[in-house]
């Protein structure tokens, strides 16, 4: 058996696979067109010494013991707990919505609202918006109407560029409400935090193996051709190709470009110790911006007199756009899935071609599940 493998792209899925296979004796070559590894997990230290997440905040969270054990070979987590606040008309309350949020939103009606939820969902820690809709109660309907209109509808309209009811139900179903006072954006996960020295350093350690060869600043599609067989630099590929890039790009957009949502992230460094009370604050009522992140509050860096924040502005992905030319979130609906399936069929004739990851599988993945 020829234990060679070629991987296109060097995000967290590629780095994980490369490490696992290298330790099993495989010789792994990775093509990465960027000058860095990590994909959208990439982080770097800015000129003011603040470690920032260049493609928006990434918080590692999982209940998979095996995943936690795997990443622990390369890093330790700093045990940061993501306590998000939402700002609605200068009223701040926790997100996901919890009992404290209900007290702020419902005022004198909060106690009764909370009791109805306790009675309706005994022994449950979280519920979804769909769960709330099933309760035929005027008070719950009032509460649900408030959070949908003021929190989720506005945010979703900006984030996805469409009406709330047009969004894929699986995406909406990821929204959880916490039945208690716990303020934790990932209440169901055992392990949570950020790599103490950053994601980039963690991934570099994953790739630090004599069997792994990474070619940065190299566009694989300038070397790989797809015809009757797959060739690299004119030579027929005699081993597996793991493709982590956009599948439509590999087919030269034969059937059209797969749609994504993108982000324009604007960074600001301020001459103060701290900008906000928590690392992430969402702004659903803002006409353009979705959230502000303050990175020192995530990384626990001790830097006096300076802090860096990022403001996120979503838009439609467009390769020609100055602001929205990075693919972030696949837009999952039947039309786009049908288009993606055409590309899957296009590559199914190759018995050594394997799509992997968010871009190649046109599916949103958190870090732990992809590992």
C-alpha positions, 0 to 999 in steps of 0.5 A: 500500500502506498501510504501517501496522502495529499491534503488541500487546505490547512484548517483545523480539519486538515491539521487533525487528519494530517496528525492522525495519519502521520502518526500511523506512518503516512507521508502527508503533503498539505497545500495551503494558498494562504501564508498561514495555517489554521484557516478561519481559526487563525489568530495573530498578535497585532502591533499593540501586543494583543492576540486577536482572532483575525476571522472573528472569535473562536471559543473551543467547546466540547463534551467529547472526552476523546476530542479534549484528550486529542487537543490536550497533546498540543495545548491547554485550554484557559477555561474561559467561559463565554458569557455573552450579553445582548444590548437591546435599547441599552438594556443588557441581558445574558445570551443565551436567554436565561432566568436573569434575562427573563427578569430583565425583560418581563419585569413584574411578570418574570416570576410567573413566566419562569414558573411556567417554564419550570412546570413545562420543562421539568428536568430539562436544562435547555429548550429551543424556540420551537419548544417554547412555541408549543406552549399555548400560554399568553405570558410565554407568547408575550415573552417569545414575541419579545425575544424573537422580534428584539433579539433573534429576528433582527440578528438573523436578518443581518446575519443571513440576509433573509427573513427569520422564517426563511432560515434553515430550521436546523440553524434556528434550532441551535438557539438554546434558552437556559432554564436556570441562572447559569450564564454560559453560551455553551451550557451543555459542554464539559470543556470550554476555553481558548488555547493558552498560546492561541489556535495558530500555535496549537495547529502548528504543533499538530503539524510538527511531525517529520511525516507532514510537509506543508506548502504555504502560499501555494494554490493547489488548483494551479498544480492539480487537474481533474480530467479522466484522472486526477493529476498533480503537476502532470503526474497521475495521482496514485494516492488519496486526495483530501480536498478541504477547499470550496468544491465549486472552485475545484470544478471551476464553478461549472454550475455556478458559485455556491452562496455563503455569508461573509463578514467584514470585521473591523478592528479597533485598538483603544487606549484603555484597560477594558472596553466592555464588561464581557468579551462578546456583546451582541447588538441585534438592533444595530442596522448593520453590526452584529456584535463587538468582541474584546479579545483580552477578555477571552485570552486573559492577556495582561496588557495595561492601557490598551485593548483591541475590539472587533466589530462584525458586519455581515454581508453576501460573499463575493470574490470581487468584494473588498469587504466580503471576499471570505467564505464564512457560513454556507447558506443551507437551503434546498436550492443551494443543496441541490447545487452542491450535490451537482458538484458532489456528482462531478467528483464522485467518478474519482475513487481517490477524492475525498471532500472534508470540512466546511467548504468542501462539504458545504456544511457548518462545523464547529471545531470539536465535531470536525475534529 
